[in-house]
Amino acid sequence: MIRIIETTIFPSEEGKPLRDIIKGRLKISTSLYASLKQIQNSVTLNGEEAHADKTVSENDILRIKLE
């Protein structure tokens, strides 16, 4: 079963690295995030593949696909 988590970046999160949102607000573990990185387009920001060090902006759309 595939699950999709989609969320909008809050104004208070602007300027933070993507990893802070994934591990902080979304509570995704380090090991789960490591496995997600191995799957192409499993983590996208505004429709483009994104890495943990990417800086987010207010109203960006974060989408995580869990398989």
Phi and psi in degrees as a GROMACS rama.xvg file:
@    title "Ramachandran Plot"
@    xaxis  label "Phi"
@    yaxis  label "Psi"
@TYPE xy
-99.586  130.684  ILE-2
-117.024  142.701  ARG-3
-117.104  129.437  ILE-4
-109.468  123.715  ILE-5
-131.302  131.936  GLU-6
-147.08  157.339  THR-7
-101.383  139.2  THR-8
-72.3332  130.136  ILE-9
-76.9682  155.243  PHE-10
-55.8984  -35.9388  PRO-11
-69.6136  -15.24  SER-12
-96.4561  -6.03979  GLU-13
-57.6078  135.664  GLU-14
89.1674  -8.22393  GLY-15
-84.5695  155.45  LYS-16
-72.1306  149.902  PRO-17
-54.7879  -36.5465  LEU-18
-58.4619  -34.2346  ARG-19
-64.4914  -36.3317  ASP-20
-72.1328  -45.416  ILE-21
-64.3913  -46.6469  ILE-22
-84.5135  -30.25  LYS-23
-83.6389  -77.7636  GLY-24
-66.766  -40.6929  ARG-25
-86.7264  -10.7318  LEU-26
57.8604  37.8212  LYS-27
-88.9961  127.893  ILE-28
-67.7786  160.505  SER-29
-60.7203  -42.1208  THR-30
-68.6603  -39.3034  SER-31
-65.68  -43.0735  LEU-32
-62.5542  -38.9598  TYR-33
-61.3649  -40.0736  ALA-34
-71.1076  -33.3051  SER-35
-64.1945  -36.1041  LEU-36
-62.3686  -22.9839  LYS-37
-78.3448  -14.4866  GLN-38
-104.166  122.032  ILE-39
-59.779  134.741  GLN-40
59.9974  26.1996  ASN-41
-80.6893  -22.626  SER-42
-125.824  114.888  VAL-43
-127.178  149.907  THR-44
-126.019  116.116  LEU-45
56.202  37.3836  ASN-46
84.4428  -1.66711  GLY-47
-114.439  142.182  GLU-48
-55.2956  136.776  GLU-49
-130.361  147.404  ALA-50
-109.244  163.939  HIS-51
-58.6167  -29.264  ALA-52
-87.7108  -0.481205  ASP-53
-64.3364  132.662  LYS-54
-84.1847  133.473  THR-55
-96.2139  157.33  VAL-56
-122.872  157.705  SER-57
-54.2607  137.589  GLU-58
70.6238  8.23293  ASN-59
-63.1884  151.63  ASP-60
-106.977  116.603  ILE-61
-99.6236  129.289  LEU-62
-130.077  128.45  ARG-63
-123.266  126.693  ILE-64
-104.933  118.284  LYS-65
-104.2  124.225  LEU-66
